[in-house]
């Protein structure tokens, strides 16, 4: 018949039924007690003792029904028992309060209505039939004198008219069935509405889940604000990009969280009267320890009727893209410079060769004239400096492919350090710390190019410490984005690089020294880029500078595949 487990909502409904019964019984008890105390008509014309006893039995039945709810799982059987017992109790109250003429017969429809709620139309008609049988039998017994209504004040020659009794019986029975049919109609409509609502709710939940899945799965930040400019939603990507969590920004002003957004001012954000469709923007955003560049668009947020209820802001982190654009622009500028420099260097180099040969011949004819010899040395040193400058310039303009082979970078680093001890910028106050692996570190590279990287970086470190300091050089195996390679770290305790100079440190001809050419770091950056490597700079003025260079162990093509 019924399941062994009662659904929670049915248990709750039955408990509400029990509570309603207790409230009604208590009300009748109070009414009867008041009438008995005041000797009011027609309440005084009842059998108070039988009425109070009936009410007491109703209380006892309510307790028993609550116990049956736990130990009699079928709800329909529980309701049938309650309904029949309630009909019997109402019949007893009618008998105790004047018989056929009692006003307490109005409680029969209440029993029929709640039976329809639990048992449906069929159950309601069954209970209506039982109520009609109880009332009809009771009225017939009273009419034929089998029983007499109980009055607290005896009424001589009490007699009812047959037509009146018949009319009362027929009227009550018809009303019972009519109430059962009407109540069942209302209940069926309520059930259909509830079923339809449940289906719509399920469909809405699925649509809402799909919507949330899409919003939370995209890698684009999505943020919504109301017409007051208050933040109302923030998806996962937006939280990841900005480092903010939704609880910390909920209902806060958009302009307070994103003060540098140029798309809206304080008065414009969230203004439903303004057309904000396709409004694009780029803005800086400061998060924990770094500055981001956010780019996106703003569109009006409308409800199903088309009324603007706020704005939706879609944005992405453009920091990496902006860095790529800057790098591309630098490469473009370098290519342009290279095109001009190539021909210029070629034209200068030929005369230099002639000048050098002539000076060498003049030097051989000078004998031991100290003054002329010193002048010749100055000319030759200037020639060497110009030759070195042109060599670096040509390397930037058109780097030679060179022959790449497997080289031990630790051996090259030690060789560079020994050679640098002979340069004029070296002083005895310098301390060199080498943290190199005991085993060789091999990468596929051109030995001359790698030597030039180390030479320029270490020379810069030496020149940053004219009064002495410490240079630390580390080399180790390191992977980057899934590619094997080697990392070289060169640190110094020199003067450091100012923040405004760090953005231009790899530009050609940019230098902070009076005697520098500004090409050393440009050459380093160009070689590292040619190897598909990475170079990172960290510097603090007055503390020192650190360069990190990563080079792949194998040649890496432009598509990222190694060979």
C-alpha positions in Angstrom: 0.0 0.0 0.0 2.2 2.8 1.3 5.8 3.2 1.7 7.4 2.3 5.0 9.0 5.8 5.2 6.7 8.8 5.5 7.9 11.8 3.4 8.9 14.8 5.5 6.4 17.2 4.0 3.5 14.7 4.8 4.7 14.3 8.4 4.8 18.1 8.7 1.2 18.4 7.4 -0.1 15.8 9.8 1.5 17.6 12.7 -0.2 20.9 11.6 -3.5 19.0 11.4 -3.0 17.7 15.0 -2.1 21.3 16.1 -5.2 22.7 14.4 -7.4 20.1 16.1 -6.0 21.0 19.5 -6.6 24.7 18.9 -10.2 24.1 17.8 -10.9 21.8 20.8 -9.4 24.4 23.1 -11.6 27.1 21.6 -14.7 25.0 22.1 -13.7 24.2 25.6 -13.3 27.8 26.5 -16.6 28.7 24.8 -18.4 26.0 26.7 -16.8 26.9 30.0 -17.8 30.6 29.5 -21.4 29.6 28.6 -21.6 27.4 31.6 -20.3 30.1 33.9 -22.5 32.8 32.5 -25.6 30.6 32.1 -26.0 31.9 28.6 -28.7 30.8 26.1 -28.5 28.6 24.1 -25.1 27.5 25.5 -26.7 26.9 28.9 -29.1 24.4 27.3 -26.5 21.7 26.9 -25.2 18.7 28.7 -22.0 20.3 30.0 -20.6 17.1 31.5 -21.0 15.1 28.2 -19.5 18.0 26.2 -16.5 18.3 28.5 -16.0 14.6 28.4 -16.1 14.7 24.6 -13.5 17.4 24.6 -11.3 15.4 26.9 -11.6 12.4 24.6 -10.6 14.6 21.7 -7.4 15.6 23.6 -6.6 12.0 24.3 -7.2 11.1 20.6 -4.8 13.8 19.5 -2.1 12.3 21.6 -2.8 8.8 20.2 -2.8 10.1 16.7 0.6 11.6 17.2 1.9 8.2 18.5 0.3 6.5 15.6 2.1 8.8 13.2 5.4 7.3 14.4 4.3 3.7 14.6 1.8 3.5 11.7 3.7 4.5 8.6 0.9 4.5 6.0 -0.3 8.1 6.1 -3.6 7.3 4.3 -4.6 4.8 7.0 -3.6 7.3 9.7 -5.8 9.9 8.2 -8.8 7.5 7.7 -8.6 6.6 11.4 -8.4 10.3 12.5 -11.3 11.3 10.2 -13.6 8.5 11.5 -12.7 9.3 15.1 -13.3 13.0 14.5 -16.7 12.3 12.9 -17.6 10.2 16.0 -16.5 13.0 18.3 -18.4 15.7 16.4 -21.5 13.5 16.4 -21.1 13.2 20.2 -20.8 17.0 20.5 -23.9 17.4 18.4 -25.7 14.9 20.7 -24.5 16.7 23.8 -25.4 20.2 22.5 -29.0 19.9 21.4 -29.2 17.1 18.9 -30.4 17.9 15.3 -30.6 21.6 16.1 -27.0 21.8 17.4 -24.7 24.4 15.8 -21.7 22.0 16.2 -22.6 20.1 13.0 -20.6 22.8 11.1 -17.4 20.8 12.1 -18.3 18.0 9.7 -17.2 20.0 6.6 -13.8 20.7 8.3 -13.2 16.9 8.6 -14.1 16.4 5.0 -11.9 19.2 3.8 -8.7 17.9 5.5 -9.4 14.4 4.4 -9.5 15.6 0.8 -6.2 17.3 1.3 -4.5 14.1 2.4 -6.6 11.4 0.6 -7.7 13.1 -2.6 -11.2 13.1 -4.1 -11.9 9.4 -3.6 -10.9 9.6 0.1 -12.9 12.8 0.6 -16.0 11.2 -0.9 -15.6 8.2 1.4 -15.3 10.4 4.5 -18.3 12.5 3.3 -20.3 9.3 3.0 -19.3 8.2 6.5 -20.2 11.7 7.9 -23.5 11.5 6.2 -24.2 8.0 7.6 -23.3 9.1 11.1 -25.4 12.3 11.0 -28.4 10.5 9.2 -28.4 7.6 11.7 -28.1 10.0 14.6 -31.0 12.2 13.3 -33.2 9.1 12.6 -32.6 7.7 16.1 -33.5 11.1 17.6 -36.6 11.4 15.5 -37.9 7.9 16.2 -37.1 8.3 19.9 -34.3 5.8 20.2 -32.2 8.5 21.8 -33.1 11.9 23.1 -30.9 15.1 23.1 -29.4 15.9 26.4 -30.3 19.2 28.0 -29.2 20.7 31.2 -32.7 22.0 31.6 -35.4 19.3 30.8 -37.9 20.3 28.0 -41.3 18.6 28.3 -43.0 17.1 25.2 -39.9 17.6 23.0 -40.7 16.5 19.5 -39.3 17.2 16.0 -41.3 17.6 12.7 -40.6 14.8 10.2 -40.2 17.3 7.3 -37.7 19.4 9.3 -35.6 16.3 10.2 -35.6 15.0 6.6 -34.6 18.4 5.3 -31.8 18.7 7.8 -30.5 15.2 6.8 -30.7 15.8 3.1 -29.1 19.3 3.4 -26.2 18.0 5.4 -25.5 15.0 3.2 -25.6 17.1 0.0 -23.4 19.7 1.6 -20.9 17.0 2.6 -20.6 15.7 -1.0 -20.5 19.2 -2.4 -17.8 20.3 -0.1 -15.8 17.1 -0.9 -16.1 17.7 -4.7 -15.2 21.4 -4.4 -12.3 20.8 -2.1 -11.0 18.0 -4.3 -11.2 20.3 -7.3 -9.2 22.9 -5.4 -6.7 20.3 -4.2 -6.3 18.9 -7.7 -5.6 22.4 -9.1 -3.1 23.0 -6.3 -1.4 19.7 -7.0 -1.2 20.5 -10.7 0.2 23.9 -9.9 2.7 22.5 -7.5 3.8 19.9 -10.1 4.1 22.5 -12.8 6.0 24.7 -10.4 8.3 21.9 -9.5 9.0 21.2 -13.2 9.6 24.9 -13.8 11.9 25.0 -10.8 13.8 22.0 -12.0 14.2 23.5 -15.4 15.2 26.8 -13.9 17.8 25.1 -11.6 19.3 23.3 -14.6 19.4 26.5 -16.6 20.9 28.3 -13.6 23.5 25.6 -13.2 24.4 25.8 -16.9 24.6 29.6 -16.6 26.8 29.4 -13.6 29.0 26.7 -15.1 29.6 28.8 -18.2 30.2 32.0 -16.2 32.6 30.2 -13.8 34.4 28.2 -16.5 35.5 31.0 -18.8 38.9 32.5 -18.3 37.5 36.1 -18.8 36.7 38.1 -15.7 32.9 39.0 -15.5 31.6 41.5 -13.0 28.2 43.1 -12.6 27.1 46.3 -10.9 23.6 47.7 -10.2 22.4 51.2 -11.0 24.1 52.6 -7.9 27.4 51.3 -9.1 27.6 48.6 -6.4 29.3 45.3 -7.3 26.7 42.4 -7.3 28.6 39.5 -8.8 32.2 38.4 -9.5 33.1 35.2 -11.3 36.0 32.8 -10.6 38.2 34.3 -13.3 37.7 37.8 -12.1 38.7 36.7 -8.6 41.8 35.0 -9.9 42.9 38.0 -12.0 42.3 40.6 -9.4 43.1 38.6 -6.3 39.8 39.7 -4.8 37.1 37.5 -3.3 33.4 38.2 -3.8 32.5 38.6 -0.1 35.2 41.4 0.3 33.8 43.5 -2.6 30.1 42.7 -2.5 27.9 45.9 -2.5 31.0 48.1 -2.6 31.3 50.9 -5.1 33.0 49.9 -8.4 34.9 53.2 -8.4 36.3 52.4 -5.0 37.7 49.0 -6.1 38.8 50.1 -9.6 39.6 53.8 -9.2 41.7 54.0 -12.4 38.9 52.7 -14.8 38.7 55.4 -17.5 35.4 54.0 -19.0 33.3 55.4 -16.1 33.5 58.2 -13.7 31.8 58.3 -10.3 28.6 59.6 -11.8 28.5 57.4 -14.8 29.1 53.8 -13.6 25.8 52.1 -13.2 23.8 55.0 -14.7 20.9 53.3 -16.5 20.2 56.4 -18.6 23.5 56.3 -20.4 24.3 54.0 -23.3 27.4 52.0 -22.3 27.3 49.3 -25.0 30.7 48.5 -26.5 32.6 50.9 -24.2 36.1 49.5 -24.2 38.8 50.5 -21.7 42.3 49.7 -20.4 43.3 50.5 -16.9 46.1 49.7 -14.4 45.2 47.7 -11.4 47.4 47.2 -8.3 47.1 43.8 -6.6 49.3 42.0 -4.1 52.9 42.9 -5.0 52.4 43.7 -8.7 50.7 46.0 -11.2 48.4 44.6 -13.8 47.0 46.0 -17.0 43.3 45.2 -17.4 41.4 45.6 -20.6 37.8 45.0 -21.3 34.4 46.4 -22.2 31.2 47.5 -20.4 27.7 46.8 -21.6 24.3 47.5 -20.1 22.7 44.7 -18.1 18.9 44.4 -18.8 16.1 42.3 -17.3 13.8 40.2 -19.5 11.6 43.2 -20.2 14.5 45.2 -21.6 14.8 47.6 -18.6 18.4 48.5 -17.7 19.2 47.2 -14.2 22.9 47.8 -14.2 26.1 47.1 -16.1 28.2 44.1 -16.9 32.0 44.5 -17.1 34.0 41.9 -18.9 37.8 42.2 -18.6 41.1 40.3 -19.1 44.6 40.6 -17.8 46.6 42.2 -20.7 49.9 42.4 -18.7 51.6 39.6 -20.6 50.1 40.7 -24.0 51.3 44.3 -23.3 54.8 43.0 -22.5 54.7 41.0 -25.8 53.7 44.2 -27.6 56.5 46.2 -26.0 59.0 43.4 -26.9 57.7 43.3 -30.5 58.0 47.1 -30.7 61.5 47.0 -29.4 62.3 44.3 -32.0 60.8 46.4 -34.7 62.9 49.4 -33.7 66.0 47.3 -33.5 65.3 45.9 -37.0 64.9 49.4 -38.3 68.1 50.5 -36.6 69.9 47.4 -37.9 68.9 48.1 -41.5 70.5 51.6 -41.3 73.4 50.5 -39.1 74.5 47.6 -41.4 75.4 49.9 -44.3 76.8 52.5 -41.9 79.1 50.1 -40.2 80.2 48.6 -43.5 81.2 52.0 -44.8 83.1 52.9 -41.5 84.9 49.6 -41.2 86.8 49.8 -44.5 88.4 53.2 -43.8 89.3 51.9 -40.3 91.3 49.1 -41.9 93.2 51.7 -44.0 93.8 53.9 -41.0 95.0 51.0 -38.9 97.5 49.9 -41.6 98.8 53.4 -42.1 99.3 53.9 -38.4 101.1 50.7 -38.1 103.5 51.7 -40.8 104.0 55.2 -39.2 104.7 53.5 -35.9 107.5 51.5 -37.5 109.2 54.6 -38.8 109.0 56.6 -35.5 112.0 55.0 -33.9 112.0 55.7 -30.1 110.4 59.1 -30.0 108.3 58.7 -26.8 105.8 61.5 -27.6 105.0 60.2 -31.1 104.8 56.6 -29.8 102.3 57.7 -27.1 100.2 59.4 -29.7 100.2 56.3 -31.8 99.1 54.2 -28.8 96.2 56.6 -28.3 95.2 56.3 -32.0 95.4 52.5 -31.9 93.4 52.4 -28.6 90.7 54.6 -30.1 90.7 52.3 -33.2 90.2 49.3 -31.0 87.3 50.9 -29.2 85.7 51.9 -32.4 86.2 48.4 -33.8 84.6 46.9 -30.7 81.7 49.3 -30.9 81.1 48.4 -34.6 81.4 44.7 -33.8 78.6 45.0 -31.1 76.6 47.2 -33.4 76.7 44.7 -36.2 75.8 41.9 -33.9 72.7 43.8 -32.9 71.8 44.6 -36.5 72.5 41.3 -38.1 73.5 38.6 -35.6 75.6 35.9 -37.2 74.1 32.4 -36.8 77.4 30.9 -35.6 78.1 27.3 -35.1 76.3 25.8 -32.1 77.8 22.8 -30.2 77.5 21.2 -26.8 79.6 23.4 -24.5 80.2 23.2 -20.7 79.0 26.6 -19.4 80.9 26.2 -16.1 84.2 26.0 -18.0 83.3 29.1 -20.0 82.3 31.1 -16.9 85.6 30.3 -15.2 87.5 31.4 -18.3 85.6 34.7 -18.5 86.4 35.5 -14.9 90.1 34.9 -15.4 90.1 37.1 -18.5 88.2 39.9 -16.7 90.8 40.2 -14.0 93.0 41.9 -16.7 90.6 44.6 -17.7 91.3 48.2 -16.4 88.0 48.3 -14.5 89.0 45.4 -12.2 90.3 46.2 -8.8 91.7 44.2 -5.9 88.7 45.0 -3.6 86.4 42.9 -5.7 85.4 39.5 -4.3 84.1 36.8 -6.7 82.0 33.9 -5.4 81.4 31.0 -7.9 78.6 28.6 -7.1 78.9 26.2 -9.9 77.9 22.6 -10.2 80.7 20.1 -9.7 79.6 18.2 -12.8 79.7 19.9 -16.2 76.6 21.8 -17.4 76.1 21.2 -21.1 73.9 23.3 -23.4 73.9 23.5 -27.2 75.2 27.0 -28.0 77.8 29.0 -29.7 80.8 29.3 -27.4 81.6 32.9 -28.4 78.1 34.1 -28.0 77.7 32.5 -24.6 81.1 34.0 -23.6 79.9 37.4 -24.7 76.7 37.1 -22.5 78.8 36.3 -19.4 81.5 38.9 -20.2 79.0 41.8 -20.6 77.0 40.9 -17.5 80.0 40.4 -15.2 81.7 43.5 -16.7 78.6 45.5 -15.8 78.7 44.2 -12.3 82.4 45.1 -12.0 81.8 48.6 -13.3 78.9 49.1 -10.8 81.4 48.6 -7.9 84.3 50.9 -8.6 85.3 50.8 -4.9 85.0 47.1 -4.6 82.2 44.7 -3.6 81.1 41.2 -4.2 80.1 39.4 -7.4 78.2 36.0 -7.1 77.8 33.8 -10.1 75.6 30.7 -9.9 74.9 28.1 -12.6 72.6 25.1 -12.3 70.3 22.9 -14.3 66.8 24.4 -14.6 63.6 23.6 -16.5 61.3 26.3 -18.0 57.8 25.7 -19.3 58.7 22.0 -19.8 62.0 22.5 -21.5 65.3 21.4 -20.0 68.1 24.0 -19.8 70.5 25.9 -17.6 70.1 28.9 -15.4 72.9 31.4 -14.7 72.5 34.0 -12.0 74.9 37.0 -11.7 74.5 39.2 -8.6 76.5 42.2 -7.4 76.4 44.5 -4.4 76.8 47.7 -6.5 74.8 50.8 -6.9 71.8 49.1 -8.4 69.5 50.4 -11.2 66.9 53.1 -10.7 63.3 52.1 -11.3 62.8 54.5 -14.2 65.9 53.1 -15.9 64.9 49.4 -15.7 62.3 49.7 -18.5 65.1 51.0 -20.9 68.0 48.9 -19.8 68.0 46.7 -22.9 67.5 49.6 -25.4 70.4 50.4 -27.7 72.6 53.3 -26.7 71.0 53.6 -23.3 73.7 53.8 -20.6 74.1 55.4 -17.2 77.9 55.7 -17.5 79.8 58.5 -19.2 82.1 56.1 -21.0 79.6 53.4 -21.9 78.3 52.7 -25.4 74.9 51.4 -24.2 75.2 48.2 -26.4 76.4 45.6 -23.9 73.0 44.6 -22.5 71.3 45.0 -25.8 73.7 42.4 -27.3 73.0 40.1 -24.3 69.2 40.4 -24.8 69.5 39.8 -28.5 71.5 36.7 -28.1 69.2 35.3 -25.4 66.2 36.0 -27.6 67.9 34.2 -30.5 68.2 31.1 -28.3 64.6 31.3 -27.2 65.8 31.9 -23.7 64.7 34.1 -20.9 66.4 37.0 -19.1 65.1 38.6 -15.9 66.3 41.6 -13.9 65.9 42.5 -10.3 67.6 45.5 -8.8 67.4 47.8 -5.8 69.2 51.1 -5.7 72.0 51.0 -3.1 71.6 47.3 -2.6 72.6 45.6 -5.8 71.5 44.0 -9.1 70.6 40.4 -10.1 70.4 39.0 -13.6 68.9 35.6 -14.3 69.5 34.0 -17.7 67.9 30.8 -18.8 69.0 29.0 -21.9 67.6 25.8 -23.3 69.8 22.7 -23.4 68.7 22.1 -27.0 67.8 24.4 -29.8 64.2 25.6 -29.6 62.3 26.5 -32.7 60.0 29.4 -33.0 57.0 27.1 -32.5 58.4 26.0 -29.1 59.6 22.5 -30.2 63.1 21.4 -29.4 65.5 19.8 -31.8 
